[in-house]
Amino acid sequence: MKSIKIFAVLLCFMASLCQAIAQDKRTYKVGILVDRTNPEVAPLINKLKNEVKAVVGEDAIIVFPEEAILINNFDLERARNNYEQLLASDIDIILAFGVLNNEIISPLAVHQKPTILFGAVNRDVQQLDLSKANSGIENFTYLIESESYQDDLNRFKELSDFKNLGIAMDTQIAEILPLKEIFDAELARLEADYRLIPFESVDDIIANLDGIDAFYMAGGFFMTTEEKKVLVQELLERKLPSFTVNGPADVKLGFLATLQSEENLDQFFRRIALNIEAYVTGTPMAELPVFIDYNPRLTINYNTSDTIGFPMKYSLIGETDFVGEFRNVLSEKEYDLLTVINEALEQNLSIQSNQRDVDLASQDVKTATSNYLPSLTASGTATYVDPDLAEISNGQNPEFSTTGNLTLNQTVFSEAANANITIQKKLQKAQQEDFNASQLDLIFDAANAYFNVLILKANTQIQVRNVDLTKRNLEISQQNFEAGQSGKSDMLRFRSEMAQNTQAMVEAINQLEQGFLFLNQILNNPSNLEIDVTDVGLDEGIFKEYNYNDLFALLDNPSLREPFVDFLIEEAYRNAPELKSLGYSLEATDRNIRLNGYGRFLPTVALQGQYSSTFNRSGAGSTVPPNLGFGLVDNFYTAGASISIPIINQNLNNINRQTALIQKDQLEINKDNLELGISVNVRNGVLNLVNQMSNIQLSKISEETAAEALELTRASYSEGAVNIVQLLDAQNNYLNAQLARANAVYNFLINALQLERFLGYYFLLNTPEKNNEFKQRFFEFLNNQN
């Protein structure tokens, strides 16, 4: 009881102490001067307010009165009045942002109230003394960014090698800053011309884009997103490379590149908050540091570079961030899965070649059948005979004669011809089944190529994000090194990781291009045709319509899985074109065996007819002597029938029969082997699907867990609680988990289609009625099993 009373007294004491401390906190009212605002800039001001309150919260109470946020709308006189209004008010600290506010405040020698001037202008045109580490002026400090027009132009020149650059700047700023002197010197050094484009609206910029080969957005901070989108679309249509001073947000909208880091704004707000904290805790403004050193990093929009045909320099990739969806924005055609399959079946060169094999087999059938068609031949002969011999031939062999013959042959019955017709028809059907098998293979190959592109796209995006993640970890290691929390080896290790991850990203990009090349080959497209593919999901599009979740449910049920597998094997036997082809080949072989068995004793019956005509006779012996009493017949015909039965044919019939029996035995072995292979393939296909089913579920959990573990590990590393190996392990685990999650559904669908290939039946290519019949056959099979 006594301890409880003591505890209550301590609580009261602590509460009183906290209240006293809270009462001792001084309240500071902060006024803000800006040149312009819009719905997109307003949230940034709120972000700045929250950052300042969060940093200073332990030391003072910070208030931002709404009436003390003053906007001059690029009016110099109004900017002056706004500043004087804050001086006359009860505001304790003034935050001034913008070119016009810089024009009013920076020339002052005396500052009546503590003032922080920030984000005024680019370093190249800054009017403040850049040689000082602090302002040295009572009640005044400023923040100077390390961004530079010169650095931007140097990098843009390196990227695009422009010759005539368009530079856009807000009209009001262009009228105040000495931009001409700056750009004249810089562009002369780069051996390029330029055109300064002052603007008040996006239309002003678009109207001045003719005659330039590159575009630099040197202003435009207050442009709305919609205005920037209009400008970007125009730049894309003109295929103009573009560079922006406003950071990665603009690049994500479609500008080609920037040298500003995404973290710059956060770093900027943090420095302002830290300066205010330092001031309220007793540090004079004259002693506060003025420089903010950013880490410039090139950011490029992958889709924009594709759209404008901008060649990517691999020498810059190590220091480049990429944004974009890694979809082919230049694609002349975007394929879905069914379109890929249908066009492959129509246009693929291999399948066209296989179709010719079927056509050739049909020709063999026609050739075999033609043995029962009549054969009619015409011939003519010119003869010269020795005159002495002709003289004594009594007109039968004149010295000169010409004759002609028409000969007709018609086979009436031939066992060999009958057998050949039957055999060729069976072989033609076998060839057709081989063609059907080739079509099934092509359907899977086309689908596999399609999903492979989707996998490669997902992998590329993940590798890009992994590079960005490594970059952030590198920054943490640099901060830890500077703070003495870790050695330089950590920083060097992350630099090495950065290089390796960047190489992995480059390889992923090139593999994606190879995926498009292979898909073009399957579709018989020109290898340089720009194409893209639409994404798919289990619950989207065609896969939702054909309800692959039913297959998922059947395989997920242990009591139904084995009967379902047995049913699938039976269906595969029934559908397999390879088995059908072997069946037709066996029938052809059986017919050959019968031909060379009893069939060899069946007679061959044929009809023949001939018509002969002697056109002329001349020379010695061309007439019959009168004393012989007969004349010559110049035109006559003959007709007859023949029947033949082979008795002994060099034992070839027995040899051919034995050969056919061996071929039959071989085909039956192949059939048994094929059935065993189909059974194994179906069972393996089912097991692979079960693996992929669990992978879909578990990879999601794994990715979420790995992401959370990475965040915790990175936070611990930044505080020095864990070492670099643990952080790298966490990052690699997250990378692998992302890859597994992104590929899980694609791999499930690939394995589902592979199982369908083994079945010889693709659900996607059959009608709902046919698919329902398939389901009904399974239920009948299940009932028969019971």
C-alpha positions in Angstrom: 0.0 0.0 0.0 2.8 2.3 0.8 4.5 1.6 -2.5 1.3 2.5 -4.3 1.2 5.8 -2.6 4.8 6.5 -3.5 4.1 5.6 -7.2 1.0 8.0 -7.2 3.2 10.8 -5.8 5.8 10.2 -8.5 3.1 10.3 -11.2 1.8 13.6 -10.0 5.3 15.0 -9.8 6.1 13.9 -13.4 2.8 15.3 -14.7 3.6 18.6 -13.0 7.1 18.6 -14.4 5.8 17.9 -17.9 3.2 20.7 -17.6 5.9 23.1 -16.4 8.1 22.2 -19.3 5.2 22.6 -21.7 4.4 26.0 -20.2 8.1 27.0 -20.6 8.0 26.3 -24.4 8.1 29.5 -26.4 5.6 29.8 -29.3 7.1 31.0 -32.6 4.9 32.3 -35.4 6.3 31.6 -38.9 5.3 33.5 -42.0 5.9 32.3 -45.5 6.5 34.3 -48.6 6.1 32.6 -52.0 6.1 33.8 -55.6 3.1 31.7 -56.7 1.1 28.7 -55.6 -1.4 26.2 -57.2 -3.2 23.1 -56.1 -0.1 21.0 -56.6 2.3 23.4 -54.7 0.0 23.8 -51.7 0.6 20.2 -50.5 4.3 20.9 -50.5 3.8 23.9 -48.2 1.9 21.6 -45.9 4.7 19.1 -46.0 7.2 21.8 -45.1 5.0 22.9 -42.1 4.7 19.3 -40.8 8.5 18.7 -41.2 9.3 21.9 -39.2 6.8 21.0 -36.4 8.1 17.5 -36.2 11.7 18.6 -35.9 11.2 21.5 -33.6 8.4 20.0 -31.6 10.5 19.2 -28.5 12.0 22.7 -28.3 9.3 25.1 -29.2 5.7 25.5 -30.4 5.6 26.4 -34.1 2.6 28.1 -35.6 1.9 28.9 -39.2 -0.9 31.5 -39.3 -2.9 31.2 -42.5 -2.9 35.0 -42.9 0.9 35.0 -42.8 1.2 32.9 -46.0 1.6 35.6 -48.7 1.8 35.2 -52.4 3.1 37.9 -54.8 2.1 36.2 -58.2 5.3 37.4 -59.8 4.5 41.1 -58.9 7.7 42.8 -57.6 5.8 45.6 -55.9 3.5 43.1 -54.3 6.4 41.0 -53.1 7.8 44.1 -51.4 4.5 44.9 -49.7 4.2 41.3 -48.5 7.6 41.4 -46.9 6.8 44.7 -45.2 3.5 43.3 -44.0 5.2 40.4 -42.2 7.7 42.9 -40.7 4.8 44.9 -39.3 3.1 41.9 -37.9 3.7 39.7 -34.9 5.5 37.0 -37.0 8.7 35.8 -35.3 10.4 34.0 -38.3 10.1 34.7 -42.0 10.6 31.9 -44.6 11.0 33.4 -48.1 10.9 31.4 -51.3 11.2 32.4 -54.9 13.0 34.7 -57.3 11.1 37.9 -56.6 11.4 37.5 -52.9 15.1 36.9 -53.4 15.2 40.2 -55.3 13.6 42.0 -52.3 15.4 40.4 -49.4 19.0 39.4 -50.5 20.2 43.0 -51.1 19.2 44.1 -47.6 22.0 44.9 -45.2 19.8 44.9 -42.1 17.1 42.3 -41.3 14.5 43.4 -38.8 13.2 39.8 -38.2 14.9 36.4 -38.5 14.7 35.5 -42.1 15.5 32.3 -44.0 15.7 32.7 -47.8 15.6 29.4 -49.6 15.1 27.9 -53.0 15.6 31.3 -54.6 17.4 30.6 -57.9 19.8 28.2 -59.5 23.4 28.4 -58.2 24.7 29.8 -61.5 22.7 33.0 -61.2 22.7 33.3 -57.4 23.4 36.9 -56.3 24.5 35.8 -52.8 28.1 35.3 -51.8 28.8 31.6 -52.5 32.2 31.6 -50.9 30.9 31.8 -47.4 29.9 28.8 -45.2 27.3 31.0 -43.5 25.7 34.3 -44.0 27.5 36.3 -41.4 24.5 38.6 -41.3 22.4 39.1 -38.2 18.9 37.6 -38.4 19.6 36.3 -41.8 20.5 33.0 -43.4 19.9 31.4 -46.8 20.1 27.9 -48.3 21.9 27.4 -51.6 21.3 24.3 -53.6 24.0 22.6 -55.5 21.9 22.3 -58.6 23.3 24.1 -61.7 22.3 24.9 -65.2 25.9 24.2 -66.2 25.8 20.7 -64.8 22.4 20.0 -66.5 23.6 21.3 -69.8 26.8 19.3 -69.7 25.0 16.1 -69.0 22.2 16.8 -71.5 24.9 17.5 -74.2 26.6 14.2 -73.3 23.2 12.4 -73.7 21.8 14.0 -76.9 24.6 16.0 -78.5 22.1 18.7 -79.3 23.0 21.5 -81.8 20.1 23.9 -81.3 18.6 23.8 -77.8 15.3 25.3 -76.7 15.4 26.6 -73.1 12.0 27.4 -71.4 11.8 29.8 -68.5 8.9 31.5 -66.8 8.6 35.0 -68.3 8.6 36.8 -65.0 11.8 35.0 -63.9 13.4 35.5 -67.3 12.9 39.2 -67.0 14.7 39.4 -63.7 17.6 37.0 -64.0 20.6 37.5 -66.2 19.9 34.3 -68.1 21.2 35.5 -71.5 24.7 36.0 -70.1 24.7 32.6 -68.4 23.4 30.7 -71.4 25.4 32.6 -74.0 28.6 31.5 -72.2 27.5 27.9 -71.5 26.2 27.1 -75.0 29.2 28.7 -76.7 31.4 26.4 -74.6 29.3 23.4 -75.7 29.4 24.6 -79.4 25.7 24.7 -79.7 23.0 27.4 -80.4 20.0 28.0 -78.2 16.7 29.8 -78.1 15.4 31.2 -74.9 11.6 30.6 -74.6 9.9 32.8 -72.0 6.4 31.5 -71.2 3.3 32.2 -69.3 1.4 29.2 -70.5 2.2 25.9 -72.1 1.0 27.2 -75.4 3.8 29.8 -75.4 6.3 26.9 -75.3 4.7 24.8 -77.9 4.5 27.7 -80.3 8.3 28.1 -80.1 9.5 24.4 -80.6 10.1 24.6 -84.3 13.8 24.6 -85.4 15.2 23.1 -82.2 16.6 19.5 -81.8 16.4 19.3 -78.0 14.4 21.0 -75.1 15.5 22.1 -71.6 12.9 23.0 -69.0 14.9 25.4 -66.9 11.8 26.7 -65.1 8.2 25.6 -64.8 8.1 24.8 -61.1 4.6 26.2 -60.9 3.2 24.5 -64.0 0.3 22.1 -63.3 0.6 18.4 -64.0 -2.0 18.7 -66.8 0.1 21.5 -68.5 3.2 19.4 -68.3 1.4 16.4 -69.8 0.3 18.6 -72.8 3.9 19.7 -73.2 5.3 16.2 -72.9 2.9 14.9 -75.5 4.0 17.6 -78.0 7.7 16.8 -77.3 7.0 13.1 -77.8 5.2 13.7 -81.1 8.1 15.8 -82.3 10.6 13.2 -81.0 12.6 15.9 -79.1 14.9 14.7 -76.3 14.1 16.8 -73.1 15.8 17.6 -69.9 14.2 19.2 -66.8 15.4 21.0 -63.8 12.4 20.0 -61.7 13.4 16.4 -60.8 12.1 12.9 -61.3 8.5 13.8 -60.9 8.7 15.5 -64.3 10.5 12.5 -65.8 7.7 10.2 -64.6 5.3 12.5 -66.5 7.3 11.9 -69.7 10.3 14.2 -69.8 13.4 12.3 -70.9 15.8 13.0 -68.1 16.8 15.0 -65.1 19.9 15.3 -62.9 18.0 16.1 -59.7 17.5 13.4 -57.1 14.1 12.4 -55.8 15.3 12.9 -52.3 16.3 16.5 -52.9 13.0 18.1 -51.8 12.9 16.0 -48.6 16.5 17.0 -47.8 15.6 20.6 -48.5 12.7 20.6 -46.1 14.7 18.8 -43.5 17.4 21.5 -43.7 14.9 24.3 -43.2 13.5 22.5 -40.2 16.9 21.9 -38.7 17.8 25.6 -39.2 14.7 26.7 -37.4 15.4 24.2 -34.6 19.0 25.5 -34.3 17.7 29.1 -34.1 15.1 28.5 -31.4 17.7 26.6 -29.4 20.0 29.5 -29.4 22.2 29.4 -32.6 22.3 32.8 -34.3 21.1 32.7 -37.9 24.3 34.3 -39.0 26.2 31.1 -38.0 23.9 28.5 -39.7 25.3 26.6 -42.7 24.1 27.8 -46.1 25.0 25.0 -48.5 22.9 21.9 -49.2 25.0 19.3 -51.0 22.8 17.1 -53.1 24.0 13.9 -54.8 23.1 14.5 -58.4 21.9 11.4 -60.2 20.7 11.0 -63.7 17.1 9.8 -64.1 15.8 8.6 -67.5 12.3 7.7 -68.6 12.7 4.3 -70.3 9.4 4.7 -72.3 10.2 8.2 -73.5 13.6 7.1 -74.7 11.9 4.4 -76.7 9.2 6.7 -78.1 11.7 9.3 -79.4 14.1 6.7 -80.6 16.7 7.9 -78.1 19.8 5.6 -78.0 20.7 4.5 -74.5 24.3 5.0 -73.6 25.4 2.0 -71.5 28.4 4.0 -70.3 25.9 6.1 -68.2 23.8 3.2 -66.8 26.0 2.8 -63.7 24.9 6.3 -62.6 21.4 6.3 -64.0 18.0 5.6 -62.5 15.2 4.5 -64.7 11.4 5.2 -64.5 8.7 3.9 -66.7 6.6 0.7 -67.2 9.1 -1.0 -69.5 6.4 -1.5 -72.0 7.1 -1.0 -75.7 5.6 2.4 -76.4 6.6 2.2 -80.0 4.7 -1.1 -80.6 2.9 -1.2 -83.9 0.7 -4.0 -82.4 -0.1 -5.1 -78.9 -0.8 -8.8 -78.6 -3.0 -10.7 -76.3 -2.6 -14.5 -75.8 -5.3 -15.6 -78.2 -4.1 -13.3 -80.9 -0.6 -14.7 -80.5 -1.8 -18.2 -80.8 -4.1 -17.6 -83.8 -1.5 -15.6 -85.7 1.2 -18.2 -85.0 -1.1 -20.9 -86.4 -1.6 -18.8 -89.6 1.8 -17.4 -90.1 4.5 -19.5 -88.5 7.0 -20.8 -91.1 7.6 -24.1 -89.4 3.9 -24.9 -89.3 3.6 -23.9 -93.0 6.4 -26.3 -93.8 4.6 -29.1 -91.9 1.4 -28.3 -93.8 3.3 -29.0 -97.0 4.1 -32.5 -95.7 0.4 -33.1 -95.4 -0.1 -31.8 -98.9 2.7 -34.1 -100.2 1.1 -37.1 -98.5 -2.2 -36.2 -100.2 -0.3 -36.2 -103.5 1.0 -39.7 -102.7 -2.7 -40.9 -102.2 -3.5 -39.4 -105.6 -0.5 -41.2 -107.2 -1.6 -44.5 -105.7 -5.2 -44.0 -106.9 -4.0 -43.2 -110.4 -3.0 -46.8 -110.9 -6.7 -47.5 -111.7 -6.9 -44.7 -114.2 -6.5 -45.5 -117.9 -3.2 -45.0 -119.7 -3.4 -43.8 -123.3 -0.2 -43.3 -125.3 0.3 -42.2 -128.9 3.5 -42.9 -130.9 4.7 -42.4 -134.4 7.5 -44.1 -136.4 9.4 -43.2 -139.6 11.3 -46.2 -141.1 13.9 -46.6 -143.8 14.7 -50.1 -145.1 17.5 -51.3 -147.4 16.1 -51.0 -150.9 17.2 -54.6 -151.8 15.5 -56.0 -148.8 12.4 -53.8 -149.4 12.2 -55.0 -153.0 11.7 -58.6 -152.0 9.3 -57.9 -149.0 6.3 -58.0 -151.3 5.1 -54.6 -149.9 5.4 -55.6 -146.2 8.6 -53.5 -145.6 8.7 -50.6 -148.0 11.8 -48.6 -148.4 10.2 -45.5 -146.8 7.2 -45.7 -144.4 5.6 -43.7 -141.6 3.2 -45.3 -139.0 1.3 -44.2 -135.9 -0.2 -46.1 -132.9 -2.6 -45.4 -130.1 -2.3 -47.7 -127.1 -4.8 -48.0 -124.2 -4.0 -49.8 -120.9 -6.5 -50.2 -118.1 -5.9 -52.0 -114.8 -9.0 -53.8 -113.7 -7.8 -55.4 -110.5 -4.5 -55.3 -108.7 -3.9 -56.3 -105.1 -0.7 -54.3 -105.1 -2.5 -51.2 -106.3 -5.3 -51.7 -103.8 -2.8 -52.2 -101.0 -0.8 -49.1 -102.0 -4.0 -47.0 -102.1 -4.9 -48.1 -98.6 -1.4 -47.7 -97.3 -1.0 -44.2 -98.7 -4.4 -43.1 -97.2 -3.3 -44.4 -93.8 0.1 -42.6 -94.1 -1.7 -39.4 -95.2 -3.9 -39.6 -92.0 -0.8 -40.3 -90.0 0.9 -37.2 -91.5 -2.2 -35.2 -90.7 -2.0 -36.3 -87.1 1.7 -35.4 -87.0 0.7 -32.0 -88.3 -2.0 -31.7 -85.5 0.8 -32.5 -83.0 2.9 -29.8 -84.5 0.0 -27.4 -84.1 -0.4 -28.3 -80.5 3.4 -27.8 -80.0 3.2 -24.5 -81.7 0.3 -23.3 -79.6 2.3 -24.1 -76.4 5.5 -22.6 -77.8 3.6 -19.4 -78.8 2.0 -19.2 -75.3 5.3 -19.9 -73.6 7.0 -17.1 -75.6 4.1 -14.8 -74.7 4.4 -15.5 -71.0 8.2 -15.4 -71.2 7.9 -11.8 -72.4 5.6 -11.0 -69.4 8.0 -12.6 -67.0 11.0 -10.7 -68.5 9.0 -7.4 -68.3 8.3 -8.1 -64.6 11.9 -9.1 -63.9 13.1 -6.0 -65.6 10.9 -3.7 -63.5 12.0 -5.6 -60.3 15.7 -5.3 -61.2 15.2 -1.5 -61.8 13.6 -1.2 -58.4 16.4 -3.3 -56.8 19.0 -0.9 -58.2 17.1 2.0 -56.7 16.9 0.1 -53.4 20.7 -0.5 -53.5 21.2 3.2 -54.2 19.2 4.1 -51.1 21.2 1.5 -49.0 24.4 3.1 -50.4 23.2 6.5 -49.2 22.6 5.0 -45.7 26.0 3.5 -45.6 27.6 6.8 -46.6 25.6 8.5 -43.8 26.7 5.9 -41.3 30.3 6.3 -42.5 30.2 10.0 -42.1 28.6 9.6 -38.7 31.3 7.1 -37.6 28.7 4.3 -37.2 30.3 2.0 -39.8 33.6 1.7 -41.7 34.3 2.6 -45.3 34.2 -1.1 -46.3 30.4 -1.0 -46.0 30.2 1.9 -48.4 32.6 0.1 -50.8 30.6 -3.1 -50.6 27.4 -1.3 -51.6 29.2 0.4 -54.4 30.1 -3.0 -55.6 26.5 -4.2 -55.2 25.4 -1.2 -57.1 27.6 -2.2 -60.1 26.4 -5.8 -60.0 22.8 -4.9 -59.7 23.1 -2.4 -62.5 24.6 -5.1 -64.7 21.7 -7.4 -63.8 19.3 -4.6 -64.8 21.1 -4.2 -68.2 20.9 -8.0 -68.8 17.2 -8.0 -67.9 16.5 -5.2 -70.4 18.4 -7.0 -73.1 16.7 -10.3 -72.3 13.4 -8.5 -72.6 14.4 -7.4 -76.1 15.4 -11.0 -76.9 12.0 -12.2 -75.7 10.3 -9.8 -78.2 12.7 -11.1 -81.0 11.7 -14.7 -80.3 8.0 -13.9 -80.3 8.4 -12.1 -83.6 10.1 -15.2 -85.0 7.2 -17.4 -83.9 4.7 -15.0 -85.4 6.8 -14.7 -88.7 7.1 -11.0 -88.1 10.1 -8.9 -89.2 12.7 -9.2 -86.5 12.7 -5.4 -86.0 8.9 -5.0 -85.7 8.0 -3.2 -82.5 5.4 -5.2 -80.5 4.2 -5.5 -77.0 2.0 -7.9 -75.0 -0.9 -7.3 -72.6 -0.7 -8.6 -69.1 -2.9 -11.4 -67.9 -4.1 -12.8 -64.5 -6.0 -15.8 -63.3 -9.0 -13.7 -62.6 -8.8 -11.5 -65.6 -9.7 -11.7 -69.3 -9.8 -15.1 -71.0 -8.5 -17.0 -68.0 -11.4 -15.7 -66.0 -13.8 -16.7 -68.7 -12.5 -20.2 -68.8 -12.3 -20.4 -65.0 -8.9 -21.9 -64.4 -9.8 -21.7 -60.7 -11.9 -24.9 -61.3 -8.7 -26.7 -62.3 -7.0 -25.2 -59.2 -9.8 -26.5 -57.0 -9.7 -30.0 -58.4 -6.0 -30.3 -57.9 -6.2 -28.8 -54.4 -8.6 -31.6 -53.3 -6.6 -34.7 -52.3 -9.6 -37.0 -52.6 -10.3 -36.0 -56.2 -6.7 -35.4 -57.4 -5.8 -39.1 -58.1 -9.1 -39.9 -59.9 -8.7 -36.7 -61.8 -5.2 -37.6 -62.9 -6.4 -41.1 -64.1 -9.1 -39.3 -66.1 -6.6 -36.9 -67.6 -4.4 -39.8 -68.7 -7.4 -41.5 -70.4 -8.2 -38.2 -72.1 -4.6 -37.8 -73.2 -4.7 -41.3 -74.7 -7.9 -40.4 -76.5 -6.8 -37.1 -77.9 -3.0 -37.6 -78.5 -2.3 -37.1 -82.2 0.9 -38.9 -81.7 -1.0 -42.1 -80.7 -3.4 -41.6 -83.6 -0.5 -41.2 -86.0 1.1 -44.5 -84.7 -2.3 -46.1 -85.1 -2.6 -45.2 -88.7 1.0 -46.3 -89.3 0.2 -49.7 -87.8 -2.9 -50.0 -90.0 -0.7 -49.3 -93.0 1.9 -51.8 -91.9 -0.9 -54.5 -91.4 -2.0 -53.8 -95.0 1.5 -54.3 -96.2 1.7 -57.6 -94.3 -1.5 -58.8 -95.9 -0.2 -57.8 -99.4 2.9 -59.9 -99.0 1.0 -62.8 -97.4 -2.0 -64.3 -99.1 -2.5 -61.2 -101.2 0.4 -62.0 -103.4 -1.5 -64.9 -104.9 -4.3 -62.6 -106.1 -4.1 -62.1 -109.9 -3.6 -58.8 -111.6 -6.2 -58.2 -114.3 -5.7 -55.6 -117.1 -7.2 -54.7 -120.5 -5.2 -53.5 -123.5 -6.2 -52.0 -126.8 -4.2 -50.6 -129.7 -5.0 -48.8 -133.0 -2.4 -48.6 -135.7 -2.2 -46.6 -138.9 0.3 -46.5 -141.8 0.4 -42.9 -143.1 2.4 -43.5 -146.3 4.7 -46.0 -148.1 7.2 -45.1 -150.8 10.3 -46.3 -152.5 11.2 -49.9 -153.3 8.8 -52.5 -152.1 6.0 -50.0 -151.4 3.4 -52.0 -153.4 2.4 -55.6 -153.5 3.0 -57.5 -156.7 -0.3 -58.1 -158.6 0.4 -61.8 -159.0 0.2 -62.3 -155.2 -3.5 -61.6 -155.1 -3.7 -59.7 -151.7 -3.5 -56.0 -150.7 -2.0 -54.1 -147.7 -4.0 -53.0 -144.6 -3.0 -49.5 -143.5 -5.4 -49.1 -140.5 -6.2 -51.8 -137.9 -6.8 -52.3 -134.2 -6.3 -55.0 -131.5 -7.9 -55.6 -128.1 -7.0 -58.0 -125.3 -7.0 -58.9 -121.7 -4.2 -60.1 -119.4 -4.1 -61.9 -116.1 -0.9 -62.5 -114.1 -0.1 -64.3 -110.9 3.3 -64.1 -109.3 4.6 -67.6 -108.5 8.2 -67.0 -107.4 9.5 -63.4 -107.1 13.0 -63.9 -105.9 11.6 -64.5 -102.4 11.0 -60.7 -102.2 7.4 -61.2 -100.9 8.6 -63.2 -97.9 11.4 -60.7 -97.2 8.9 -57.7 -97.5 6.5 -59.5 -95.2 9.2 -60.1 -92.6 10.3 -56.5 -92.9 6.7 -55.3 -92.3 6.3 -57.6 -89.3 9.5 -56.0 -87.8 8.1 -52.5 -88.5 4.9 -53.4 -86.8 6.7 -54.7 -83.8 8.7 -51.5 -83.7 5.5 -49.3 -84.0 3.8 -51.3 -81.1 6.9 -50.7 -78.9 6.8 -47.0 -79.8 3.1 -46.9 -79.0 3.7 -48.5 -75.6 6.6 -46.1 -74.9 4.5 -43.1 -76.0 1.6 -44.1 -73.8 4.0 -44.5 -70.9 5.5 -41.1 -71.7 2.1 -39.5 -71.9 1.2 -40.9 -68.5 4.4 -39.6 -67.0 4.0 -36.2 -68.6 0.5 -35.8 -67.3 1.5 -36.8 -63.8 4.5 -34.5 -63.9 2.3 -31.7 -65.3 -0.1 -32.1 -62.4 2.7 -32.1 -59.8 4.2 -29.0 -61.4 0.7 -27.3 -61.2 0.4 -28.3 -57.6 3.8 -26.7 -57.0 2.8 -23.5 -58.7 -0.5 -23.4 -56.9 1.3 -23.4 -53.6 3.9 -21.0 -55.0 1.1 -18.4 -55.8 0.0 -18.5 -52.2 3.3 -18.7 -50.5 5.2 -16.2 -52.7 2.7 -13.5 -51.7 3.4 -14.2 -48.0 7.1 -14.5 -48.7 7.2 -11.1 -50.5 5.3 -9.3 -47.8 7.5 -10.8 -45.1 10.7 -10.1 -46.9 9.6 -6.5 -47.5 8.9 -6.0 -43.8 12.1 -7.7 -42.8 14.1 -5.5 -45.2 12.6 -2.3 -43.7 13.3 -3.4 -40.2 16.9 -4.5 -41.1 17.5 -1.3 -43.0 16.3 0.8 -40.0 18.5 -1.2 -37.7 21.5 -0.8 -40.0 21.0 2.9 -40.2 21.2 2.9 -36.4 24.2 0.6 -36.4 22.4 -2.3 -34.8 23.0 -4.8 -37.6 25.9 -5.3 -40.0 26.0 -5.0 -43.8 25.8 -8.7 -44.4 22.4 -8.9 -42.7 21.2 -5.9 -44.7 22.4 -7.5 -48.0 20.8 -10.8 -47.1 17.5 -9.0 -46.4 17.7 -7.2 -49.7 18.5 -10.3 -51.7 15.7 -12.2 -50.0 13.4 -9.4 -50.9 14.6 -9.4 -54.5 14.1 -13.2 -54.8 10.7 -12.9 -53.2 9.6 -10.3 -55.6 10.8 -12.3 -58.6 9.0 -15.4 -57.3 5.8 -13.4 -56.6 5.8 -11.7 -60.0 6.4 -15.0 -61.9 4.1 -17.2 -59.8 0.9 -16.7 -61.8 2.7 -16.7 -65.1 4.4 -20.0 -64.2 1.1 -21.5 -63.1 -0.5 -20.6 -66.5 2.5 -21.9 -68.4 2.3 -25.2 -66.6 -1.5 -25.3 -67.1 -1.1 -24.9 -70.8 1.7 -27.5 -70.8 -0.6 -30.0 -69.2 -3.2 -29.2 -71.8 -0.6 -29.9 -74.4 0.0 -33.3 -72.9 -3.8 -33.8 -73.0 -4.0 -32.7 -76.6 -6.8 -30.4 -75.6 -6.6 -26.6 -75.0 -9.5 -25.2 -73.0 -8.8 -21.7 -74.3 -9.3 -22.8 -77.9 -12.6 -24.8 -77.4 -16.1 -23.6 -76.9 -17.8 -23.5 -73.5 -20.0 -26.4 -74.7 -16.9 -28.5 -75.4 -15.4 -27.7 -72.1 -18.6 -28.6 -70.3 -18.5 -31.9 -72.1 -15.0 -32.4 -70.8 -16.2 -31.8 -67.3 -19.2 -34.1 -67.8 -16.9 -36.9 -68.9 -14.9 -36.5 -65.7 -18.0 -36.8 -63.5 -19.0 -39.9 -65.5 -15.5 -41.3 -65.0 -15.7 -40.5 -61.3 -19.1 -42.3 -61.0 -17.8 -45.4 -62.8 -14.8 -45.4 -60.4 -17.2 -45.6 -57.4 
